[in-house]
Amino acid sequence: MLRTYPEKSLEKKIQWVRGIQTEEELRQLYISHEIPVFIRNHLMMEFIENNKNFSFLKKSLARIAIKRNDVFVIDKLANYDLALFSENINAAPERNTLIHIAATGRHHNVLRELAKRDPALFNVKNDKGETPQHLST
């Protein structure tokens, strides 16, 4: 059941964020302009730390962060699980990784952050044999 984002106090919003369990709820947090960025970033850190075993939510969070070119969240996710960015996440035929998605969307800030951490990520191939570099040109 999808919980709706609270309209009231910041305290209720923070409680709501701490209960995030779906990709749609993560998306709602990202599009909310009602939570100041520094609080949102703190809550994202808390979410990542508290949900280390929820890989599907970490992948969802990474995908949303890539699309928003959010280096802060990418950095925090990479601190906990750099391998997350080299795992196939799409369905056939491409079976792209998160780094392929970042390259396709030309999210250069995210790509730079990941390149600093592990240049080998750029050699990972999808099912079509394409590297992220192939997709970014």
C-alpha positions as CSV (number, residue, x, y, z in Angstrom):
1,M,0.0,0.0,0.0
2,L,1.4,3.3,-1.0
3,R,1.7,5.8,1.8
4,T,1.0,9.4,0.9
5,Y,3.5,12.1,1.6
6,P,2.4,14.2,4.6
7,E,1.4,17.8,4.1
8,K,1.9,18.9,7.7
9,S,4.9,19.4,9.9
10,L,8.5,18.7,9.2
11,E,8.5,16.2,12.1
12,K,5.8,14.1,10.4
13,K,7.7,14.3,7.1
14,I,10.8,13.0,8.8
15,Q,8.8,10.1,10.3
16,W,7.4,9.3,6.9
17,V,10.9,9.3,5.3
18,R,12.2,6.9,8.0
19,G,9.4,4.4,7.0
20,I,10.2,4.4,3.2
21,Q,9.8,0.9,1.8
22,T,9.0,1.4,-1.9
23,E,10.6,3.0,-5.0
24,E,7.6,5.3,-5.4
25,E,8.1,6.6,-1.8
26,L,11.8,7.2,-2.6
27,R,10.7,9.2,-5.7
28,Q,8.2,11.2,-3.6
29,L,11.0,12.2,-1.3
30,Y,13.2,13.3,-4.1
31,I,10.6,15.5,-5.8
32,S,9.6,17.1,-2.5
33,H,10.8,20.6,-2.2
34,E,9.3,20.9,1.3
35,I,12.3,19.3,3.1
36,P,15.4,21.4,3.1
37,V,18.2,19.8,1.1
38,F,20.6,19.4,4.1
39,I,17.8,17.5,6.0
40,R,17.0,15.4,3.0
41,N,20.6,14.5,2.5
42,H,20.9,13.5,6.2
43,L,17.7,11.4,5.9
44,M,19.2,9.7,2.7
45,M,22.3,8.8,4.7
46,E,20.2,7.4,7.4
47,F,18.1,5.5,4.9
48,I,21.3,4.0,3.3
49,E,22.7,3.0,6.6
50,N,19.5,1.4,7.9
51,N,18.7,-0.5,4.8
52,K,21.9,-2.2,3.9
53,N,20.1,-5.5,3.2
54,F,17.4,-3.9,0.9
55,S,19.3,-4.1,-2.3
56,F,16.3,-3.5,-4.5
57,L,15.7,-0.2,-2.7
58,K,19.4,0.8,-2.9
59,K,19.2,0.1,-6.7
60,S,16.0,2.2,-6.9
61,L,17.6,5.0,-4.9
62,A,20.7,4.9,-7.1
63,R,18.6,5.0,-10.3
64,I,16.7,8.0,-9.0
65,A,19.9,9.7,-7.9
66,I,21.5,9.1,-11.3
67,K,18.6,10.6,-13.1
68,R,18.8,13.7,-10.8
69,N,22.6,13.8,-11.2
70,D,22.8,13.7,-7.4
71,V,26.5,13.1,-6.6
72,F,25.9,13.3,-2.8
73,V,23.7,10.3,-2.8
74,I,25.8,8.4,-5.3
75,D,28.8,9.0,-3.1
76,K,27.1,7.7,0.0
77,L,25.8,4.6,-1.8
78,A,29.2,3.9,-3.3
79,N,30.7,4.1,0.2
80,Y,28.5,1.2,1.3
81,D,28.3,-0.9,-1.9
82,L,30.4,0.0,-5.0
83,A,29.5,-3.3,-6.6
84,L,25.9,-2.0,-6.8
85,F,26.9,0.0,-9.9
86,S,28.2,-3.0,-11.8
87,E,25.2,-5.3,-11.3
88,N,22.7,-5.8,-14.2
89,I,19.4,-4.2,-13.3
90,N,17.4,-4.0,-16.5
91,A,15.4,-6.8,-18.2
92,A,16.7,-8.3,-21.5
93,P,17.8,-7.4,-24.1
94,E,20.3,-4.8,-22.8
95,R,20.6,-5.8,-19.1
96,N,22.4,-2.5,-18.4
97,T,24.1,-1.7,-15.1
98,L,23.6,1.5,-13.2
99,I,26.8,2.9,-14.7
100,H,25.4,2.2,-18.2
101,I,22.3,4.1,-17.3
102,A,24.4,7.1,-16.1
103,A,26.4,7.0,-19.3
104,T,23.3,6.8,-21.5
105,G,21.8,9.8,-19.8
106,R,25.2,11.6,-19.9
107,H,25.2,12.3,-16.2
108,H,28.8,13.5,-16.1
109,N,29.0,14.4,-12.5
110,V,27.9,10.9,-11.4
111,L,30.3,9.3,-13.9
112,R,33.2,11.4,-12.6
113,E,32.4,10.3,-9.0
114,L,32.3,6.6,-9.9
115,A,35.4,6.9,-12.1
116,K,37.3,8.3,-9.1
117,R,36.3,5.3,-7.0
118,D,36.8,2.5,-9.5
119,P,37.8,3.1,-13.2
120,A,37.2,-0.7,-13.8
121,L,33.4,0.0,-13.7
122,F,33.7,1.5,-17.1
123,N,34.9,-1.9,-18.5
124,V,31.7,-3.7,-17.4
125,K,29.7,-4.9,-20.4
126,N,25.9,-5.3,-20.8
127,D,24.4,-8.3,-22.6
128,K,25.0,-6.6,-25.9
129,G,28.7,-6.4,-25.2
130,E,28.6,-2.6,-24.8
131,T,30.6,-0.7,-22.1
132,P,29.4,2.5,-20.6
133,Q,31.8,4.3,-22.8
134,H,30.1,2.9,-25.9
135,L,26.8,4.3,-24.7
136,S,28.0,7.7,-23.7
137,T,29.2,8.7,-27.2
